[in-house]
Amino acid sequence: LAAGFNTVGSKRTFTRPDGKVVTVAGGTYGWSVDHDTLLTVVRDGVAGGQTGEVEIPVFQSAAFYAGAGQRDWAGYVDVDLSEQYARFYDNDDNVIWETAIITGVPNAEKATPAGVYYVTTKASPTTLNTYEGKKEPKKTVVQYWMPFVGNVIGLHDAWWQPGFGGTMYRDGYGSHGCVNLPSAKAQELYGMLGIGDVVVVHW
C-alpha cells in the first residue's frame, strides 16, 4: 500500500501546456508514506476489529494525489534542459514568466539534476561558494537565490554570463548545476516564487 502511494522520486509522465510530453524521474517533491506508522495503524486496527476507512499517515504530501506516475502539482517552474528555457506556469497552466537560461555543464560532476523538486528557501543577496577541487572556495555574490536541491542547486541571477539559451551550457558557459538566469528575469521570478513552489527539471 505504501509503495503504491509514494511518488517522491518516481517516474512521472505529463503533457506540458504547449503539448510537449514530458517524462521525469527523481527529485524530492511528492507523497511519502510513513510506513512504520501505517503498519501500526493497520496492526492495531486488525487487533481491535476496526472497520471503515483509515487515514494514511505521510511524511510529506503534494498538492493532490493523482496516482502513481502522474503529475501531482498545479503551478510550477518548468526548467527544460534540452530547450535551455524556463517557464513559470500558474495553477491554470498559463505562462506567467519565461526566459532563456544556462544550466549545468552536461557531465557527471556539474549537470543540473532532473527531477521534481520544490523551492527550499530564498535569499537576497547571498554568497555562493564553488570549490572546484580547491580548499578555498570561489565566492560569488548573487542577488536572487532560489534553491530547490537543498541549499546547493537553485535558480539565480548570473550577471557574468554574456548571454543565455542555445548551446551555451555545453560551449564553455555551463554552471556547476544551478540554473543561471538573466538578472532582470531573476528579480521578477524572486518576487513571484514562494518557498514550497514546485520546480520540474527535465529534458
Residue pairs with C-beta under 8 A, 6 or more apart in sequence:
1 33
1 38
1 56
2 33
2 35
2 38
2 56
4 68
5 31
5 33
5 56
5 58
5 65
5 68
6 30
6 31
6 32
6 33
7 30
7 31
7 32
7 62
7 68
7 72
8 27
8 28
8 29
8 30
8 31
8 32
8 60
9 25
9 26
9 27
9 28
9 30
9 115
10 25
10 30
10 68
10 69
11 23
11 24
11 25
11 69
12 23
12 24
12 25
12 69
12 70
12 71
12 72
12 116
13 21
13 22
13 23
13 24
13 69
13 70
14 21
14 22
14 70
14 71
15 21
15 22
16 22
16 78
17 89
17 93
17 94
17 95
20 80
22 200
22 202
23 202
24 114
24 115
24 116
24 200
24 201
24 202
25 114
25 115
26 113
26 114
26 115
26 116
27 113
27 114
27 115
27 116
27 117
27 200
27 201
28 115
28 116
28 117
28 118
28 149
29 62
29 73
29 116
29 117
29 118
29 198
30 60
30 62
30 72
30 116
31 58
31 60
31 61
31 62
31 65
31 72
32 58
32 59
32 60
33 56
33 57
33 58
33 59
34 57
34 58
34 59
37 57
38 56
38 57
41 54
41 57
42 54
44 50
45 54
62 72
62 73
63 72
63 73
63 74
63 198
64 72
64 74
65 72
66 72
73 116
73 198
73 200
74 91
75 88
75 89
75 90
75 91
75 197
75 198
76 88
76 89
76 197
76 198
76 199
76 200
77 86
77 87
77 88
77 89
77 155
77 189
77 193
77 197
77 198
77 199
77 200
78 86
78 87
78 88
78 89
78 200
78 202
79 86
79 101
79 103
79 112
79 155
79 179
79 199
79 200
79 201
79 202
80 86
80 87
80 202
80 203
81 103
81 112
81 114
81 201
81 202
81 203
82 203
84 100
84 101
84 102
84 103
84 164
84 165
84 166
84 167
84 168
84 169
85 98
85 99
85 100
85 101
85 165
86 98
86 99
86 101
86 155
86 179
86 181
87 95
87 97
87 98
88 95
88 96
88 97
88 98
88 189
88 192
88 193
89 95
89 96
90 96
96 192
97 185
97 188
97 189
97 192
99 164
99 181
99 182
99 185
100 163
100 164
100 165
100 166
100 182
101 164
101 165
101 179
101 180
101 181
102 158
102 161
102 164
102 165
102 168
102 169
102 173
102 174
102 175
102 179
102 180
103 111
103 112
103 169
103 174
103 175
103 177
103 178
103 179
103 180
104 110
104 111
104 112
104 169
104 174
104 175
104 176
104 177
104 178
105 111
105 169
105 170
105 174
105 175
105 176
106 169
106 170
106 174
110 174
110 175
110 176
110 177
111 177
112 153
112 175
112 177
112 178
112 179
112 201
113 149
113 153
113 177
113 201
114 201
114 202
114 203
115 200
115 201
116 198
116 199
116 200
116 201
117 148
117 149
117 198
117 199
117 200
117 201
118 148
118 196
118 197
118 198
118 199
119 146
119 147
119 148
119 154
119 193
119 194
119 195
119 196
119 197
119 199
120 147
120 148
120 149
120 150
120 151
120 195
121 147
121 151
121 195
122 145
122 146
122 190
122 193
122 195
123 145
124 143
124 144
124 145
124 190
125 141
125 142
125 143
125 144
125 145
126 141
126 142
126 145
127 139
127 140
127 141
127 142
128 139
128 140
128 141
128 142
128 145
128 156
128 178
129 137
129 138
129 139
130 137
130 138
130 140
130 176
131 137
131 138
132 138
132 176
140 160
142 156
142 157
142 158
142 159
142 186
143 157
143 183
143 186
143 187
144 155
144 156
144 157
144 181
144 183
144 186
144 187
144 189
144 190
145 154
145 156
146 154
146 155
146 156
146 189
146 190
146 193
147 153
147 154
147 155
148 154
148 155
148 199
149 177
152 177
153 177
153 178
153 179
154 178
154 179
155 178
155 179
155 181
155 186
155 189
155 193
155 199
156 178
156 179
156 180
156 181
156 186
157 180
157 181
157 182
157 183
157 186
157 187
158 175
158 178
158 180
158 181
158 182
158 183
158 186
159 183
161 168
161 173
161 180
161 182
162 173
164 180
164 181
164 182
168 174
169 175
179 201
181 189
